[in-house]
Amino acid sequence: MIIAVLGGTGEQGSGLAVRWAKAGHRVILGSRTAEKAERAAEALRGRLGQGDIRGSDNPAAAAAADVVVLSVPYDSQLGILESARDEIRGKVLITVVVPLRPPKVSHAWRPEAGSAAMEAQGHLGGDTPVVAAFQNIGASHLADPDHPIDSDVLICGDKAENKSVAIDLAMDAGMRAIDAGPLVNASVVEGLTAVLIGINKRHRVPGAGIRITGLTG
Ligand SMILES: NC(=O)c1ccc[n+]([C@@H]2O[C@H](COP(=O)([O-])OP(=O)(O)OC[C@H]3O[C@@H](n4cnc5c(N)ncnc54)[C@H](OP(=O)(O)O)[C@@H]3O)[C@@H](O)[C@H]2O)c1
């Protein structure tokens, strides 16, 4: 699969990218600046010692991809989506975006649309299904692709066929993924990230996570 990671020059996107490349996917890091993306891709290839990771500007990355991942700060998500709207259309958009309001990033906050994911879906329209994933996985866990991750990935989206794309990619990146219901539930999953940031601070750890218990299958 060809995966574009818009904002893949950042911590969260590059951590996912390196794991997907290790699993054999072709990954394109997207950036507002093609040169920055190319440099970041070169660094990831060096870190991994293998793998098909390239870099380009966000629209070109989205155009070349089968699936598009959005990994930018909340305040910039609509601008980035708008810059690549035509190139994303019709593809599954997996968003990792969490709406945080500095300086109180450990206080849960919802945008007017209910969640960053719902806002993205409203902006893109029904032709482009949005799936929310990876909001509760700290970047510190992702950077080393050999580091085992015991946090679950909660996947929210309105159609099973689109969620299954994200579930497969989470498993390819070494995580257990759980269908957490429709996209409207992303408001809870995004809010949990603020809770985890607060736990990180109080316990002086880099990446507290969540685990769903009681599952038999
Ligand atoms: N870091 C984590 O542990 C973590 C965990 C869970 C969820 N998340 C969420 O994942 C998303 C990405 O996190 P991150 O830590 O990787 O973020 P980040 O490093 O701050 O930003 C990611 C990329 O977004 C682009 N960007 C930054 N500011 C921008 C702006 N004002 N306008 C347009 N593009 C901008 C930059 O790419 P270019 O300069 O190359 O364009 C940057 O490399 C966020 O929504 C975050 O809340 C993060």
The ligand as a MOL file (V3000), in Angstrom:
LIG
                    3D

  0  0  0     0  0            999 V3000
M  V30 BEGIN CTAB
M  V30 COUNTS 48 52 0 0 0
M  V30 BEGIN ATOM
M  V30 1 N 3.2900 13.7900 19.4740 0
M  V30 2 C 2.5030 12.8970 20.0660 0
M  V30 3 O 2.9260 12.1820 21.0200 0
M  V30 4 C 1.0720 12.7330 19.6190 0
M  V30 5 C 0.3050 11.6770 20.1450 0
M  V30 6 C -1.0140 11.5180 19.6930 0
M  V30 7 C -1.5360 12.4050 18.7710 0
M  V30 8 N -0.7700 13.4320 18.2910 0 CHG=1
M  V30 9 C -1.3640 14.3690 17.3450 0
M  V30 10 O -0.7620 14.1320 16.0920 0
M  V30 11 C -0.6320 15.3600 15.3800 0
M  V30 12 C 0.8410 15.5420 15.0010 0
M  V30 13 O 1.6120 15.5540 16.1730 0
M  V30 14 P 3.1610 15.9640 16.1270 0
M  V30 15 O 3.6510 15.9040 17.5230 0
M  V30 16 O 3.8660 15.1810 15.0790 0 CHG=-1
M  V30 17 O 3.0210 17.4860 15.6750 0
M  V30 18 P 4.0980 18.5420 15.1770 0
M  V30 19 O 5.4480 17.9090 15.1630 0
M  V30 20 O 3.9150 19.7990 15.9400 0
M  V30 21 O 3.6200 18.8430 13.6970 0
M  V30 22 C 3.6300 17.8640 12.6870 0
M  V30 23 C 3.9050 18.5320 11.3550 0
M  V30 24 O 2.8330 19.4110 11.0440 0
M  V30 25 C 3.3230 20.5030 10.2890 0
M  V30 26 N 2.9390 21.7650 10.9550 0
M  V30 27 C 3.3500 22.2030 12.1590 0
M  V30 28 N 2.8040 23.4200 12.4340 0
M  V30 29 C 2.0470 23.7320 11.3620 0
M  V30 30 C 1.2400 24.8380 11.0390 0
M  V30 31 N 1.1030 25.8850 11.8750 0
M  V30 32 N 0.5970 24.8530 9.8460 0
M  V30 33 C 0.7160 23.8140 9.0100 0
M  V30 34 N 1.4810 22.7060 9.2620 0
M  V30 35 C 2.1280 22.6760 10.4320 0
M  V30 36 C 4.8370 20.4230 10.2720 0
M  V30 37 O 5.1890 19.8810 9.0150 0
M  V30 38 P 5.8950 20.7680 7.8480 0
M  V30 39 O 6.5870 21.9270 8.5100 0
M  V30 40 O 6.8530 19.7820 7.2890 0
M  V30 41 O 4.7980 21.1600 6.9460 0
M  V30 42 C 5.1300 19.4440 11.3880 0
M  V30 43 O 6.3160 18.7060 11.1760 0
M  V30 44 C -1.1510 16.4590 16.2960 0
M  V30 45 O -2.4880 16.7690 15.9860 0
M  V30 46 C -1.0670 15.8200 17.6710 0
M  V30 47 O -2.0230 16.3600 18.5860 0
M  V30 48 C 0.5170 13.6030 18.6850 0
M  V30 END ATOM
M  V30 BEGIN BOND
M  V30 1 1 1 2
M  V30 2 2 2 3
M  V30 3 1 2 4
M  V30 4 1 4 5
M  V30 5 2 4 48
M  V30 6 2 5 6
M  V30 7 1 6 7
M  V30 8 2 7 8
M  V30 9 1 8 9
M  V30 10 1 8 48
M  V30 11 1 9 10
M  V30 12 1 9 46
M  V30 13 1 10 11
M  V30 14 1 11 12
M  V30 15 1 11 44
M  V30 16 1 12 13
M  V30 17 1 13 14
M  V30 18 2 14 15
M  V30 19 1 14 16
M  V30 20 1 14 17
M  V30 21 1 17 18
M  V30 22 2 18 19
M  V30 23 1 18 20
M  V30 24 1 18 21
M  V30 25 1 21 22
M  V30 26 1 22 23
M  V30 27 1 23 24
M  V30 28 1 23 42
M  V30 29 1 24 25
M  V30 30 1 25 26
M  V30 31 1 25 36
M  V30 32 1 26 27
M  V30 33 1 26 35
M  V30 34 2 27 28
M  V30 35 1 28 29
M  V30 36 1 29 30
M  V30 37 2 29 35
M  V30 38 1 30 31
M  V30 39 2 30 32
M  V30 40 1 32 33
M  V30 41 2 33 34
M  V30 42 1 34 35
M  V30 43 1 36 37
M  V30 44 1 36 42
M  V30 45 1 37 38
M  V30 46 2 38 39
M  V30 47 1 38 40
M  V30 48 1 38 41
M  V30 49 1 42 43
M  V30 50 1 44 45
M  V30 51 1 44 46
M  V30 52 1 46 47
M  V30 END BOND
M  V30 END CTAB
M  END
